């Protein structure tokens, strides 16, 4: 791994820490409060449609990330498939 790759990884690790996730959650929670009280214009200059579009993109990406994090790794799949294939061959 090159020094630039190590630096890039450190920058990403600094982005994705508990303090930043908490800040993101708090920002979305504040947006929710404004939307539910009809005061969206107090927290953003975007239209409601633009906010919805951004939120849909964020939710889609977050859901895909969760799916990938919860999915078995390739090694786990190989282990699972190997054990299932072996049991099917003996039946």
PALUM-13008 format. One record per atom (N, C-alpha, C): residue in three letters; z, x, y; chain. Coordinates in nm, 4 decimals, always signed. Each point is the difference from the previous one (the first is absolute). Layout:
N
PT, ala, Z, X, Y, A
...
This chain:
91
PT, unk, +0.0000, +0.0852, -0.1167, A
PT, unk, +0.0000, -0.0852, +0.1167, A
PT, unk, +0.0000, +0.0904, +0.1238, A
PT, unk, -0.0879, -0.0330, +0.0930, A
PT, unk, -0.0110, +0.0808, +0.1211, A
PT, unk, +0.1137, -0.0334, +0.0968, A
PT, unk, +0.0175, +0.0860, +0.0982, A
PT, unk, +0.1032, -0.0231, +0.1012, A
PT, unk, -0.0293, -0.1283, +0.0776, A
PT, unk, -0.1293, -0.0266, +0.0285, A
PT, unk, -0.0362, -0.1233, +0.0716, A
PT, unk, +0.0361, -0.1225, -0.0830, A
PT, unk, -0.0253, +0.0032, -0.1298, A
PT, unk, +0.0353, -0.1131, -0.0858, A
PT, unk, +0.1512, -0.0216, -0.0021, A
PT, unk, +0.0769, +0.1099, -0.0042, A
PT, unk, +0.1452, -0.0114, +0.0023, A
PT, unk, +0.0471, -0.0612, +0.1316, A
PT, unk, -0.0630, +0.0404, +0.1099, A
PT, unk, +0.0348, -0.0550, +0.1313, A
PT, unk, -0.0349, -0.1479, +0.0057, A
PT, unk, -0.1185, -0.0364, -0.0500, A
PT, unk, -0.0416, -0.1402, -0.0007, A
PT, unk, +0.0976, -0.0854, -0.0795, A
PT, unk, +0.0443, +0.0501, -0.1140, A
PT, unk, +0.0949, -0.0740, -0.0830, A
PT, unk, +0.1319, -0.0188, +0.0740, A
PT, unk, +0.0457, +0.1050, +0.0670, A
PT, unk, +0.1256, -0.0109, +0.0753, A
PT, unk, -0.0118, -0.1026, +0.1123, A
PT, unk, -0.1163, -0.0052, +0.0655, A
PT, unk, -0.0204, -0.0991, +0.1057, A
PT, unk, +0.0037, -0.1417, -0.0569, A
PT, unk, -0.0650, -0.0202, -0.1137, A
PT, unk, +0.0018, -0.1315, -0.0633, A
PT, unk, +0.1407, -0.0373, -0.0450, A
PT, unk, +0.0725, +0.0964, -0.0558, A
PT, unk, +0.1369, -0.0277, -0.0436, A
PT, unk, +0.0882, -0.0383, +0.1182, A
PT, unk, -0.0263, +0.0575, +0.1163, A
PT, unk, +0.0759, -0.0359, +0.1198, A
PT, unk, -0.0344, -0.1414, +0.0460, A
PT, unk, -0.1227, -0.0433, -0.0263, A
PT, unk, -0.0422, -0.1353, +0.0375, A
PT, unk, +0.0649, -0.1061, -0.0874, A
PT, unk, +0.0111, +0.0286, -0.1281, A
PT, unk, +0.0455, -0.1006, -0.0957, A
PT, unk, +0.1416, +0.0298, -0.0458, A
PT, unk, +0.0948, -0.0254, +0.0906, A
PT, unk, +0.1407, +0.0177, -0.0342, A
PT, unk, +0.0737, -0.1305, +0.0307, A
PT, unk, +0.1269, -0.0054, -0.0377, A
PT, unk, +0.0727, -0.1255, +0.0155, A
PT, unk, +0.0132, -0.0446, +0.1448, A
PT, unk, +0.0131, +0.0932, +0.0931, A
PT, unk, +0.0112, -0.0381, +0.1412, A
PT, unk, -0.1285, -0.0647, +0.0499, A
PT, unk, -0.1137, +0.0527, -0.0403, A
PT, unk, -0.1276, -0.0590, +0.0435, A
PT, unk, -0.0256, -0.1350, -0.0655, A
PT, unk, +0.0351, -0.0126, -0.1287, A
PT, unk, -0.0143, -0.1307, -0.0646, A
PT, unk, +0.0913, -0.1028, +0.0664, A
PT, unk, +0.1199, +0.0409, +0.0378, A
PT, unk, +0.0907, -0.0903, +0.0697, A
PT, unk, -0.0569, -0.0409, +0.1356, A
PT, unk, -0.0587, +0.0947, +0.0725, A
PT, unk, -0.0607, -0.0306, +0.1298, A
PT, unk, -0.1171, -0.0970, -0.0170, A
PT, unk, -0.0804, +0.0217, -0.1025, A
PT, unk, -0.1116, -0.0903, -0.0276, A
PT, unk, +0.0511, -0.1397, -0.0311, A
PT, unk, +0.1012, -0.0074, -0.0863, A
PT, unk, +0.0584, -0.1299, -0.0329, A
PT, unk, +0.0529, -0.0694, +0.1253, A
PT, unk, +0.0724, +0.0729, +0.0832, A
PT, unk, +0.0566, -0.0587, +0.1222, A
PT, unk, -0.1086, -0.0493, +0.0946, A
PT, unk, -0.1108, +0.0741, +0.0103, A
PT, unk, -0.1100, -0.0423, +0.0865, A
PT, unk, -0.0625, -0.1298, -0.0507, A
PT, unk, -0.0219, -0.0078, -0.1303, A
PT, unk, -0.0583, -0.1219, -0.0566, A
PT, unk, +0.0989, -0.1156, +0.0101, A
PT, unk, +0.1273, +0.0278, -0.0186, A
PT, unk, +0.1021, -0.1038, +0.0132, A
PT, unk, +0.0042, -0.0540, +0.1427, A
PT, unk, -0.0132, +0.0885, +0.0984, A
PT, unk, -0.0026, -0.0423, +0.1410, A
PT, unk, -0.1246, -0.0845, +0.0273, A
PT, unk, -0.1118, +0.0405, -0.0573, A
PT, unk, -0.1236, -0.0772, +0.0120, A
PT, unk, +0.0191, -0.1392, -0.0603, A
PT, unk, +0.0654, -0.0055, -0.1144, A
PT, unk, +0.0275, -0.1279, -0.0646, A
PT, unk, +0.0873, -0.0881, +0.0886, A
PT, unk, +0.1032, +0.0597, +0.0578, A
PT, unk, +0.0875, -0.0761, +0.0904, A
PT, unk, -0.0805, -0.0597, +0.1160, A
PT, unk, -0.0879, +0.0818, +0.0574, A
PT, unk, -0.0815, -0.0474, +0.1129, A
PT, unk, -0.0966, -0.1095, -0.0444, A
PT, unk, -0.0613, +0.0176, -0.1165, A
PT, unk, -0.0937, -0.1015, -0.0487, A
PT, unk, +0.0715, -0.1315, -0.0282, A
PT, unk, +0.1177, +0.0081, -0.0585, A
PT, unk, +0.0712, -0.1235, -0.0354, A
PT, unk, +0.0587, -0.0707, +0.1220, A
PT, unk, +0.0203, +0.0733, +0.1085, A
PT, unk, +0.0538, -0.0632, +0.1207, A
PT, unk, -0.1080, -0.0298, +0.1036, A
PT, unk, -0.1273, +0.0280, -0.0360, A
PT, unk, -0.1094, -0.0300, +0.0918, A
PT, unk, -0.0107, +0.0960, +0.1166, A
PT, unk, +0.0531, +0.1204, -0.0157, A
PT, unk, -0.0013, +0.0974, +0.1095, A
PT, unk, -0.0777, +0.1258, -0.0371, A
PT, unk, -0.1075, -0.0151, -0.0745, A
PT, unk, -0.0789, +0.1135, -0.0462, A
PT, unk, -0.0466, +0.0878, +0.1159, A
PT, unk, -0.0381, -0.0615, +0.1113, A
PT, unk, -0.0503, +0.0757, +0.1153, A
PT, unk, +0.1050, +0.0951, +0.0582, A
PT, unk, +0.1261, -0.0218, -0.0318, A
PT, unk, +0.1052, +0.0892, +0.0489, A
PT, unk, +0.0051, +0.1328, -0.0754, A
PT, unk, -0.0580, +0.0031, -0.1204, A
PT, unk, +0.0083, +0.1227, -0.0798, A
PT, unk, -0.1347, +0.0667, -0.0257, A
PT, unk, -0.1107, -0.0678, +0.0329, A
PT, unk, -0.1324, +0.0598, -0.0213, A
PT, unk, -0.1014, -0.0595, +0.0958, A
PT, unk, -0.1006, +0.0812, +0.0314, A
PT, unk, -0.1102, -0.0510, +0.0818, A
PT, unk, -0.1163, -0.0454, -0.0876, A
PT, unk, +0.0169, +0.0051, -0.1305, A
PT, unk, -0.1035, -0.0471, -0.0933, A
PT, unk, +0.0079, -0.1513, -0.0144, A
PT, unk, -0.1134, -0.0600, -0.0319, A
PT, unk, +0.0001, -0.1443, -0.0264, A
PT, unk, +0.0651, -0.0250, -0.1356, A
PT, unk, +0.0390, -0.1244, -0.0222, A
PT, unk, +0.0591, -0.0366, -0.1289, A
PT, unk, -0.0972, +0.0312, -0.1140, A
PT, unk, -0.1295, -0.0268, +0.0199, A
PT, unk, -0.0993, +0.0290, -0.1041, A
PT, unk, -0.0078, +0.1490, -0.0305, A
PT, unk, +0.0083, +0.0830, +0.1049, A
PT, unk, -0.0030, +0.1448, -0.0217, A
PT, unk, +0.1248, +0.0470, -0.0752, A
PT, unk, +0.1145, -0.0551, +0.0352, A
PT, unk, +0.1244, +0.0360, -0.0695, A
PT, unk, -0.0098, -0.0405, -0.1463, A
PT, unk, -0.0484, -0.1199, -0.0250, A
PT, unk, -0.0162, -0.0467, -0.1380, A
PT, unk, -0.0931, +0.0933, -0.0774, A
PT, unk, -0.1093, +0.0397, +0.0611, A
PT, unk, -0.0933, +0.0921, -0.0661, A
PT, unk, +0.0665, +0.1320, -0.0362, A
PT, unk, +0.0738, +0.0576, +0.0955, A
PT, unk, +0.0723, +0.1250, -0.0274, A
PT, unk, +0.1026, -0.0191, -0.1109, A
PT, unk, +0.0750, -0.1081, +0.0080, A
PT, unk, +0.1023, -0.0249, -0.1024, A
PT, unk, -0.0622, -0.0192, -0.1378, A
PT, unk, -0.1126, -0.0692, -0.0069, A
PT, unk, -0.0676, -0.0182, -0.1287, A
PT, unk, -0.0445, +0.1348, -0.0572, A
PT, unk, -0.0534, +0.0865, +0.0854, A
PT, unk, -0.0410, +0.1336, -0.0458, A
PT, unk, +0.1205, +0.0815, -0.0471, A
PT, unk, +0.1089, -0.0078, +0.0758, A
PT, unk, +0.1211, +0.0749, -0.0349, A
PT, unk, +0.0587, -0.0519, -0.1310, A
PT, unk, +0.0081, -0.1313, -0.0141, A
PT, unk, +0.0556, -0.0591, -0.1217, A
PT, unk, -0.0867, +0.0344, -0.1211, A
PT, unk, -0.1309, -0.0084, +0.0142, A
PT, unk, -0.0897, +0.0342, -0.1101, A
PT, unk, +0.0229, +0.1449, -0.0435, A
PT, unk, +0.0032, +0.0910, +0.0972, A
PT, unk, +0.0178, +0.1413, -0.0314, A
PT, unk, +0.1376, +0.0251, -0.0612, A
PT, unk, +0.1023, -0.0646, +0.0521, A
PT, unk, +0.1347, +0.0155, -0.0551, A
PT, unk, +0.0059, -0.0519, -0.1434, A
PT, unk, -0.0603, -0.1154, -0.0252, A
PT, unk, -0.0013, -0.0551, -0.1359, A
PT, unk, -0.0751, +0.0905, -0.0971, A
PT, unk, -0.1119, +0.0553, +0.0429, A
PT, unk, -0.0750, +0.0920, -0.0854, A
PT, unk, +0.0818, +0.1263, -0.0294, A
PT, unk, +0.0707, +0.0491, +0.1011, A
PT, unk, +0.0835, +0.1183, -0.0184, A
PT, unk, +0.1116, -0.0293, -0.0993, A
PT, unk, +0.0638, -0.1143, +0.0132, A
PT, unk, +0.1056, -0.0388, -0.0938, A
PT, unk, -0.0566, -0.0092, -0.1412, A
PT, unk, -0.1146, -0.0637, -0.0142, A
PT, unk, -0.0625, -0.0146, -0.1324, A
PT, unk, -0.0252, +0.1364, -0.0624, A
PT, unk, -0.0524, +0.0924, +0.0793, A
PT, unk, -0.0307, +0.1328, -0.0523, A
PT, unk, +0.1268, +0.0788, -0.0318, A
PT, unk, +0.1040, -0.0168, +0.0798, A
PT, unk, +0.1259, +0.0702, -0.0268, A
PT, unk, +0.0688, -0.0543, -0.1244, A
PT, unk, -0.0152, -0.1288, -0.0252, A
PT, unk, +0.0649, -0.0618, -0.1157, A
PT, unk, -0.0829, +0.0103, -0.1274, A
PT, unk, -0.1277, +0.0325, +0.0125, A
PT, unk, -0.0873, +0.0099, -0.1169, A
PT, unk, +0.0338, +0.1259, -0.0787, A
PT, unk, -0.0156, -0.0082, -0.1309, A
PT, unk, +0.0225, +0.1207, -0.0801, A
PT, unk, -0.0980, +0.1107, +0.0388, A
PT, unk, +0.0460, +0.1239, -0.0073, A
PT, unk, -0.0876, +0.1136, +0.0281, A
PT, unk, -0.1008, +0.0142, -0.1144, A
PT, unk, -0.0998, +0.0859, +0.0184, A
PT, unk, -0.0990, +0.0213, -0.1058, A
PT, unk, +0.0667, +0.0502, -0.1269, A
PT, unk, +0.0983, +0.0896, +0.0131, A
PT, unk, +0.0714, +0.0505, -0.1176, A
PT, unk, +0.0727, -0.1121, -0.0724, A
PT, unk, +0.0640, -0.0892, +0.0782, A
PT, unk, +0.0705, -0.1130, -0.0611, A
PT, unk, -0.0984, -0.0933, -0.0708, A
PT, unk, -0.1189, -0.0216, +0.0608, A
PT, unk, -0.1016, -0.0847, -0.0626, A
PT, unk, -0.0460, +0.0609, -0.1315, A
PT, unk, -0.0227, +0.1322, +0.0016, A
PT, unk, -0.0442, +0.0656, -0.1230, A
PT, unk, +0.1040, -0.0145, -0.1095, A
PT, unk, +0.1267, +0.0131, +0.0362, A
PT, unk, +0.1070, -0.0169, -0.0974, A
PT, unk, +0.0027, -0.1430, -0.0514, A
PT, unk, -0.0090, -0.0966, +0.0910, A
PT, unk, -0.0004, -0.1401, -0.0405, A
PT, unk, -0.1202, -0.0336, -0.0879, A
PT, unk, -0.1170, +0.0438, +0.0434, A
PT, unk, -0.1222, -0.0306, -0.0756, A
PT, unk, +0.0010, +0.0693, -0.1356, A
PT, unk, +0.0483, +0.1219, -0.0046, A
PT, unk, +0.0068, +0.0735, -0.1253, A
PT, unk, +0.0913, -0.0689, -0.0988, A
PT, unk, +0.1164, -0.0457, +0.0483, A
PT, unk, +0.0942, -0.0668, -0.0920, A
PT, unk, -0.0527, -0.1355, -0.0425, A
PT, unk, -0.0696, -0.0723, +0.0887, A
PT, unk, -0.0548, -0.1299, -0.0368, A
PT, unk, -0.1203, +0.0160, -0.0929, A
PT, unk, -0.0844, +0.0978, +0.0282, A
PT, unk, -0.1171, +0.0215, -0.0842, A
PT, unk, +0.0433, +0.0398, -0.1394, A
PT, unk, +0.0993, +0.0843, -0.0082, A
PT, unk, +0.0495, +0.0427, -0.1305, A
PT, unk, +0.0552, -0.1158, -0.0797, A
PT, unk, +0.0713, -0.0896, +0.0666, A
PT, unk, +0.0574, -0.1145, -0.0728, A
PT, unk, -0.1083, -0.0989, -0.0405, A
PT, unk, -0.1079, -0.0102, +0.0766, A
PT, unk, -0.1091, -0.0907, -0.0353, A
PT, unk, -0.0788, +0.0520, -0.1185, A
PT, unk, -0.0125, +0.1310, -0.0118, A
PT, unk, -0.0760, +0.0570, -0.1101, A
PT, unk, +0.0683, -0.0215, -0.1329, A
PT, unk, +0.1318, -0.0105, -0.0010, A
PT, unk, +0.0699, -0.0156, -0.1264, A
PT, unk, +0.0070, -0.1442, -0.0434, A
PT, unk, -0.0446, -0.0946, +0.0848, A
PT, unk, +0.0066, -0.1424, -0.0368, A
PT, unk, -0.1224, -0.0443, -0.0721, A
